């Protein structure tokens, strides 16, 4: 009996609903759970799961796991791809249809579980083209709403974007003074992400507080 092999693809981008790593993990697991169940129900053996986290679908060039999946497809490592929804496969119509055509030429089908779209079925490819266009339109609408929101807040003199955490300079100094061998010592990049603040700004505040060694260009 021939073993039918498949892979799962999951992409989760940052949204207002994804506010933490835990939210991201939950969203990924929900998507994979749906795909696993459908694959098992159809008698496929899952050989790999490809996951793109915090990645927009505007361009497949940024989707590292997506491209790795296509590379494995060219090596004929599986027969079918399961994805939760069309808009999780991407939001760029050209990229999505290009990938779908390449997979089809390789004899690999696509199944979008929640949309009920299966390119192995007669009308699946036609529906896929329509859904791909809708996904791109949805992305454009999101961008337009974001732009309008930014302009509305600007007109009211309100800030737009992530709220910056209050800088605790003493704590930052203490963290940066930890020895290099200490696993708890944060990099500047981690501090930038933690406080939503550029390295230059952090250093400026350290200088103002008198915690900067100008000779050695480091915290003191």
Rosetta silent file (secondary structure, phi, psi, omega in degrees, C-alpha in Angstrom):
SEQUENCE: XXXXXXXXXXXXXXXXXXXXXXXXXXXXXXXXXXXXXXXXXXXXXXXXXXXXXXXXXXXXXXXXXXXXXXXXXXXXXXXXXXXXXXXXXXXXXXXXXXXXXXXXXXXXXXXXXXXXXXXXXXXXXXXXXXXXXXXXXXXXXXXXXXXXXXXXXXXXXXXXXXXXXXXXXXXXXXXXXXXXXXXXXXXXXXXXXXXXXXXXXXXXXXXXXXXXXXXXXXXX
SCORE:     score description
SCORE:     0.000 S_00000001
   1 L     0.000  128.778 -178.501    0.000    0.000    0.000 S_00000001
   2 L   -71.654  132.507  179.337    1.388    3.405   -1.037 S_00000001
   3 L   -85.863  123.433  178.842    2.016    5.786    1.836 S_00000001
   4 L   -90.221  121.243 -176.122    0.518    9.222    1.214 S_00000001
   5 E  -110.180  142.209  179.927    2.755   11.921    2.668 S_00000001
   6 E  -140.708  169.403  174.076    1.856   15.520    3.442 S_00000001
   7 E  -131.191  162.325  177.450    3.140   18.634    5.180 S_00000001
   8 E  -114.992  140.770  175.380    1.410   21.405    7.114 S_00000001
   9 E  -123.015  132.247 -179.245    2.020   25.102    6.576 S_00000001
  10 E  -135.579  129.360  174.791    1.169   27.745    9.159 S_00000001
  11 E  -127.627  128.438  178.136    1.782   31.486    9.030 S_00000001
  12 E  -126.908  121.297 -179.302    0.857   33.833   11.862 S_00000001
  13 L  -102.841  157.604  179.144    1.407   37.562   11.488 S_00000001
  14 L   -67.857  125.861  178.002    1.368   40.183   14.265 S_00000001
  15 L  -137.293 -179.879  179.135   -2.162   41.580   14.737 S_00000001
  16 L   -66.236  -17.597  179.381   -4.186   43.260   17.469 S_00000001
  17 L   -89.768  -18.302  179.733   -5.142   39.746   18.624 S_00000001
  18 L  -104.323   93.646 -173.927   -1.517   38.551   18.840 S_00000001
  19 L  -107.827   -5.768 -178.568   -0.079   40.582   21.708 S_00000001
  20 L  -153.435  169.915  177.134    2.434   38.153   23.196 S_00000001
  21 H   -62.657  -32.678  179.563    4.510   35.056   22.459 S_00000001
  22 H   -67.124  -41.148  176.258    1.849   33.021   24.274 S_00000001
  23 H   -60.359  -41.570  179.555   -0.879   34.366   21.945 S_00000001
  24 H   -62.472  -44.975 -179.391    1.335   33.447   19.006 S_00000001
  25 H   -61.825  -43.500  179.961    1.864   29.925   20.344 S_00000001
  26 H   -62.798  -44.107 -179.291   -1.880   29.402   20.886 S_00000001
  27 H   -63.061  -42.062  179.349   -2.712   30.612   17.374 S_00000001
  28 H   -63.737  -46.130 -178.572   -0.106   28.333   15.810 S_00000001
  29 H   -64.054  -37.047  178.178   -1.295   25.304   17.766 S_00000001
  30 H   -62.505  -44.171 -179.534   -4.922   25.946   16.812 S_00000001
  31 H   -64.833  -46.379 -178.584   -3.977   26.072   13.125 S_00000001
  32 H   -66.047  -36.923  179.564   -1.818   22.961   13.281 S_00000001
  33 H   -61.145  -44.717  178.221   -4.444   21.038   15.235 S_00000001
  34 H   -61.841  -44.685 -178.418   -7.066   21.671   12.522 S_00000001
  35 H   -68.639  -40.221  178.762   -4.674   20.673    9.753 S_00000001
  36 H   -59.921  -45.424 -177.625   -3.440   17.566   11.574 S_00000001
  37 H   -61.998  -42.093 -178.665   -6.975   16.335   12.098 S_00000001
  38 H   -68.707  -40.930  179.447   -7.892   16.825    8.435 S_00000001
  39 H   -63.566  -44.377  179.618   -4.726   15.155    7.181 S_00000001
  40 H   -65.320  -38.435  179.385   -5.213   12.146    9.436 S_00000001
  41 H   -63.630  -31.728 -179.025   -8.870   11.887    8.422 S_00000001
  42 L   -91.595    4.184  174.378   -7.815   11.719    4.767 S_00000001
  43 L    82.058   24.214  179.717   -5.206    9.056    5.468 S_00000001
  44 L   -98.669  148.199  174.973   -2.037   11.142    5.042 S_00000001
  45 E   -98.146  123.796 -179.319    1.160   10.794    7.040 S_00000001
  46 E   -80.355  119.465 -178.206    2.506   14.175    8.192 S_00000001
  47 E  -100.781  -19.731  179.000    6.232   14.338    7.472 S_00000001
  48 E  -165.018  153.876  175.644    6.894   17.986    8.415 S_00000001
  49 E  -123.698  124.373 -178.740    5.312   21.182    9.712 S_00000001
  50 E  -105.901  127.984 -175.350    6.469   24.545    8.349 S_00000001
  51 E  -130.733  126.430  172.823    5.797   27.614   10.504 S_00000001
  52 E  -109.924  116.104 -178.308    6.359   31.306    9.772 S_00000001
  53 E  -105.280  142.977  178.429    5.963   33.426   12.926 S_00000001
  54 L    53.936   38.518 -177.824    5.499   37.223   13.062 S_00000001
  55 L  -121.734  127.328  175.312    5.649   37.298    9.250 S_00000001
  56 L   -74.032  151.959  179.120    3.430   39.339    6.946 S_00000001
  57 L   -93.820   14.104 -175.830    2.114   37.618    3.840 S_00000001
  58 L   -67.518  -25.024  178.242    2.715   40.640    1.605 S_00000001
  59 L  -149.654  130.497 -179.033    5.737   38.970   -0.016 S_00000001
  60 H   -67.957  -15.674  179.380    6.812   35.331   -0.060 S_00000001
  61 H   -62.461  -27.539 -178.077   10.451   36.507    0.019 S_00000001
  62 H   -89.031   -8.314 -175.071   10.043   37.171    3.751 S_00000001
  63 L   -94.645   86.051 -173.395    8.402   33.801    4.435 S_00000001
  64 H   -59.857  -48.411 -178.460   11.439   31.632    5.211 S_00000001
  65 H   -67.751  -34.569  177.355    9.560   28.445    6.115 S_00000001
  66 H   -60.049  -45.716  179.734    7.245   28.878    3.119 S_00000001
  67 H   -69.071  -33.461  176.243   10.235   28.951    0.786 S_00000001
  68 H   -65.250  -37.241  177.779   11.806   25.968    2.568 S_00000001
  69 H   -62.953  -43.083  179.168    8.564   24.085    1.942 S_00000001
  70 H   -64.665  -36.927  177.343    8.733   24.881   -1.771 S_00000001
  71 H   -62.767  -42.690  178.757   12.356   23.683   -1.880 S_00000001
  72 H   -68.510  -31.562  178.083   11.315   20.369   -0.316 S_00000001
  73 H   -63.841  -40.261  179.521    8.407   20.159   -2.752 S_00000001
  74 H   -65.601  -22.290  177.455   10.868   20.341   -5.649 S_00000001
  75 L   -91.619    7.057  177.247   12.659   17.363   -4.100 S_00000001
  76 L    57.218   45.320 -178.668    9.326   15.462   -4.105 S_00000001
  77 L   -85.404   -8.891 -179.970    9.345   14.967   -0.332 S_00000001
  78 L  -157.142  169.742 -175.268    5.528   15.052   -0.022 S_00000001
  79 L  -113.337  -13.173 -172.316    2.299   14.810   -2.004 S_00000001
  80 E  -155.806  149.118  177.503    0.014   17.332   -0.349 S_00000001
  81 E  -121.318  131.123  175.704    0.025   20.590    1.665 S_00000001
  82 E  -110.249  133.007  178.488   -2.519   21.427    4.351 S_00000001
  83 E  -138.714  148.207 -175.633   -3.051   25.035    5.428 S_00000001
  84 L   -61.789  -53.306 -178.542   -5.723   26.522    7.684 S_00000001
  85 L  -143.368  160.756  178.553   -6.967   29.261    5.307 S_00000001
  86 H   -58.466  -42.878 -177.048   -6.039   30.804    1.971 S_00000001
  87 H   -72.463   -7.535  172.836   -5.031   34.098    3.630 S_00000001
  88 H   -87.650  -17.125  177.946   -2.610   32.152    5.870 S_00000001
  89 H   -78.168  -22.510  178.954   -0.859   30.867    2.737 S_00000001
  90 L   157.238  174.124  177.673   -0.097   34.485    1.853 S_00000001
  91 L  -130.125    9.701  176.205   -1.663   37.828    0.936 S_00000001
  92 L  -107.765  111.281 -173.163    0.084   38.493   -2.352 S_00000001
  93 H   -55.921  -45.507 -177.993   -2.049   37.077   -5.160 S_00000001
  94 H   -60.941  -45.826  179.723    0.824   36.701   -7.644 S_00000001
  95 H   -62.517  -43.227 -177.177    3.029   34.855   -5.132 S_00000001
  96 H   -64.898  -45.924 -178.601    0.192   32.586   -4.022 S_00000001
  97 H   -70.327  -33.787  177.434   -0.887   31.590   -7.525 S_00000001
  98 H   -63.727  -42.630  178.790    2.723   31.129   -8.613 S_00000001
  99 H   -66.874  -41.738 -179.441    3.281   28.722   -5.715 S_00000001
 100 H   -62.657  -41.382  179.341    0.018   26.902   -6.391 S_00000001
 101 H   -66.890  -40.710  179.376    0.904   26.409  -10.079 S_00000001
 102 H   -63.966  -43.962  178.777    4.396   25.171   -9.208 S_00000001
 103 H   -62.475  -40.373  179.343    2.998   22.692   -6.683 S_00000001
 104 H   -62.270  -42.925  179.084    0.438   21.509   -9.230 S_00000001
 105 H   -63.448  -27.319  178.883    3.186   20.955  -11.824 S_00000001
 106 L   -86.494   -2.073 -179.733    5.016   18.874   -9.223 S_00000001
 107 L    80.391   24.307 -178.101    1.897   16.797   -8.638 S_00000001
 108 L  -110.366  128.855 -179.331    1.301   18.262   -5.174 S_00000001
 109 E   -96.357  160.375  179.585   -2.181   19.327   -4.085 S_00000001
 110 E  -118.373  137.214  176.966   -3.222   22.085   -1.665 S_00000001
 111 E  -128.862  121.083  175.888   -5.965   21.830    0.949 S_00000001
 112 E  -104.017  104.138 -167.923   -7.264   24.876    2.821 S_00000001
 113 L   -56.975  -55.421 -175.160   -9.133   23.318    5.705 S_00000001
 114 L   -72.497  -27.356  178.604  -11.417   26.130    6.904 S_00000001
 115 L   -81.940  -17.202 -177.119  -12.163   27.380    3.368 S_00000001
 116 L    69.506   27.141 -179.271  -12.983   23.869    2.154 S_00000001
 117 E  -101.673  128.429 -178.720  -10.779   24.421   -0.916 S_00000001
 118 E  -133.378  112.595 -177.449   -8.931   21.441   -2.380 S_00000001
 119 L   -71.244   -5.936  175.574   -6.874   21.927   -5.562 S_00000001
 120 L   -80.040  -13.881  179.746   -7.069   18.166   -6.128 S_00000001
 121 L   -93.931  155.771 -175.496  -10.773   18.655   -6.902 S_00000001
 122 L   -50.108  -45.598 -175.692  -12.101   19.958  -10.280 S_00000001
 123 L   -96.381    0.348 -176.146  -13.149   23.424   -9.089 S_00000001
 124 H   -59.531  -43.091 -177.192  -10.489   23.811   -6.421 S_00000001
 125 H   -66.916  -38.492  179.637   -7.998   25.708   -8.583 S_00000001
 126 H   -66.454  -43.425  179.485  -10.612   28.205   -9.803 S_00000001
 127 H   -65.505  -37.116  178.819  -11.837   28.886   -6.267 S_00000001
 128 H   -58.897  -42.322 -179.586   -8.226   29.233   -5.117 S_00000001
 129 H   -63.045  -41.023  179.676   -7.663   32.052   -7.647 S_00000001
 130 H   -66.804  -44.790 -178.761  -10.730   33.912   -6.395 S_00000001
 131 H   -66.387  -34.266  178.595   -9.780   33.485   -2.731 S_00000001
 132 H   -63.306  -40.831  178.581   -6.213   34.623   -3.431 S_00000001
 133 H   -66.370  -39.172  178.865   -7.554   37.868   -4.897 S_00000001
 134 H   -65.408  -38.077  179.313   -9.827   38.354   -1.885 S_00000001
 135 H   -62.854  -40.811  179.126   -6.890   37.783    0.484 S_00000001
 136 H   -68.058  -39.660  178.349   -4.896   40.508   -1.277 S_00000001
 137 H   -64.151  -37.946  178.848   -7.892   42.860   -1.186 S_00000001
 138 H   -63.614  -40.407  178.289   -8.293   42.176    2.532 S_00000001
 139 H   -62.943  -43.139  179.356   -4.644   43.088    3.084 S_00000001
 140 H   -62.841  -36.676  179.143   -5.099   46.361    1.174 S_00000001
 141 H   -67.103  -39.834  177.814   -8.152   47.165    3.299 S_00000001
 142 H   -61.707  -44.812  179.430   -6.174   46.532    6.505 S_00000001
 143 H   -63.078  -39.690 -179.880   -3.418   48.880    5.302 S_00000001
 144 H   -66.695  -42.618  178.547   -5.966   51.550    4.372 S_00000001
 145 H   -64.070  -38.047  178.054   -7.700   51.323    7.765 S_00000001
 146 H   -64.275  -43.030  179.419   -4.313   51.581    9.490 S_00000001
 147 H   -61.897  -44.081  179.803   -3.446   54.669    7.438 S_00000001
 148 H   -63.740  -40.412  178.991   -6.776   56.303    8.278 S_00000001
 149 H   -63.842  -40.253  178.858   -6.318   55.514   11.962 S_00000001
 150 H   -63.509  -44.539 -178.878   -2.838   57.024   11.932 S_00000001
 151 H   -66.698  -38.139  179.830   -4.072   60.212   10.238 S_00000001
 152 H   -64.344  -42.189  179.680   -7.049   60.522   12.618 S_00000001
 153 H   -69.489  -34.801  178.890   -4.793   60.254   15.677 S_00000001
 154 H   -65.266  -41.051  179.487   -2.313   62.691   14.132 S_00000001
 155 H   -63.078  -30.662 -179.566   -5.102   65.255   13.557 S_00000001
 156 L   -89.827   -0.259 -179.968   -6.047   64.933   17.235 S_00000001
 157 L    74.644   24.026 -179.493   -2.433   65.293   18.338 S_00000001
 158 L  -100.951  149.017  178.988   -2.368   61.721   19.686 S_00000001
 159 L   -72.337  156.227  178.056    0.560   59.303   19.366 S_00000001
 160 L  -130.197  137.127  178.926    0.279   56.293   17.073 S_00000001
 161 L   114.888 -178.035 -178.001    1.992   52.938   17.483 S_00000001
 162 L   -59.591  139.317  178.466    3.135   50.736   20.390 S_00000001
 163 L   -74.050  128.277 -179.322    3.191   52.436   23.769 S_00000001
 164 L   -75.530  139.196  177.732    6.707   52.842   25.026 S_00000001
 165 L   -76.378  148.170  178.960    7.526   51.350   28.387 S_00000001
 166 L   -65.098  130.491 -177.163    8.774   53.732   31.032 S_00000001
 167 L   -76.277  123.941  175.159   12.546   53.625   31.064 S_00000001
 168 L  -104.596   89.164 -173.096   14.031   52.357   34.329 S_00000001
 169 H   -60.697  -37.603 -179.747   17.593   53.545   33.810 S_00000001
 170 H   -63.557  -40.334  179.535   18.892   52.019   37.048 S_00000001
 171 H   -68.264  -41.316  178.335   17.576   48.607   36.041 S_00000001
 172 H   -60.687  -43.657  178.531   18.997   48.942   32.530 S_00000001
 173 H   -60.378  -45.643 -178.971   22.377   49.875   34.019 S_00000001
 174 H   -61.322  -41.191 -178.812   22.250   46.901   36.386 S_00000001
 175 H   -67.150  -40.848 -178.054   21.385   44.524   33.535 S_00000001
 176 H   -74.792  -19.987  178.568   24.157   45.807   31.270 S_00000001
 177 L   -83.723   -5.297  176.653   26.731   45.560   34.088 S_00000001
 178 L   -63.321  146.949  179.371   26.177   41.808   34.392 S_00000001
 179 L   -62.557  152.978 -178.428   29.200   39.753   33.262 S_00000001
 180 L   -58.078  -32.003 -178.135   29.230   38.554   29.663 S_00000001
 181 L   -74.141  -13.461 -179.268   29.053   34.952   30.891 S_00000001
 182 L   -76.194  120.424 -178.628   25.747   35.636   32.690 S_00000001
 183 L   -63.671  -17.746 -179.603   22.849   34.252   30.571 S_00000001
 184 L   -84.904   -6.208 -179.578   20.570   36.972   31.984 S_00000001
 185 L   -72.855  118.736 -177.685   22.643   39.786   30.489 S_00000001
 186 L   -81.758  148.666  173.533   20.497   41.288   27.706 S_00000001
 187 L   -78.869  166.290  176.819   21.871   42.450   24.384 S_00000001
 188 H   -62.051  -36.309 -179.879   21.153   45.978   23.207 S_00000001
 189 H   -62.166  -39.394  179.726   18.777   44.495   20.646 S_00000001
 190 H   -68.591  -38.030  178.294   16.796   42.793   23.410 S_00000001
 191 H   -67.187  -37.026  177.246   16.631   46.007   25.421 S_00000001
 192 H   -60.183  -43.872 -179.249   15.422   47.881   22.326 S_00000001
 193 H   -69.275  -40.625 -177.670   12.597   45.372   21.921 S_00000001
 194 H   -63.116  -42.591 -175.586   11.790   45.325   25.641 S_00000001
 195 H  -104.093    4.225 -179.155   11.466   49.111   25.958 S_00000001
 196 L    49.721   51.284 -171.945   10.421   49.820   22.343 S_00000001
 197 L  -147.620  138.944 -179.540   13.289   52.259   22.220 S_00000001
 198 L   -69.565  152.723  179.991   16.361   52.666   20.014 S_00000001
 199 H   -56.135  -42.529 -179.031   19.818   51.898   21.381 S_00000001
 200 H   -59.524  -36.337  179.536   20.916   55.506   20.858 S_00000001
 201 H   -69.966  -40.887  178.539   18.011   56.700   23.031 S_00000001
 202 H   -61.530  -45.154 -179.479   18.862   54.231   25.795 S_00000001
 203 H   -64.525  -38.670  178.241   22.484   55.360   25.774 S_00000001
 204 H   -59.600  -43.222  178.836   21.420   59.018   25.838 S_00000001
 205 H   -67.744  -35.955  177.232   19.378   58.403   28.998 S_00000001
 206 H   -65.151  -39.320  178.226   22.280   56.505   30.570 S_00000001
 207 H   -64.314  -44.686 -179.252   24.567   59.450   29.806 S_00000001
 208 H   -62.860  -30.700 -179.746   22.092   61.924   31.319 S_00000001
 209 L   -86.664   -3.197  178.930   21.933   59.781   34.473 S_00000001
 210 L    81.443   22.835 -178.047   25.734   59.682   34.710 S_00000001
 211 L  -106.473   24.694 -175.839   26.012   55.954   33.992 S_00000001
 212 E  -123.977  129.388  178.762   28.132   56.184   30.843 S_00000001
 213 E   -92.343  104.315 -174.985   31.902   55.773   30.528 S_00000001
 214 L   -67.866  -28.171 -178.377   32.799   58.083   27.617 S_00000001
 215 L   -70.120  -49.248 -177.308   36.363   56.730   27.415 S_00000001
 216 L   -95.654   -1.393  179.281   35.439   53.064   27.035 S_00000001
 217 L    52.190   53.550  179.961   32.014   53.797   25.524 S_00000001
 218 E  -151.230  171.229 -179.779   30.217   51.501   27.932 S_00000001
 219 E   -73.289  142.880  177.915   27.965   51.501   30.991 S_00000001
 220 L  -132.814    0.000    0.000   29.603   52.251   34.334 S_00000001
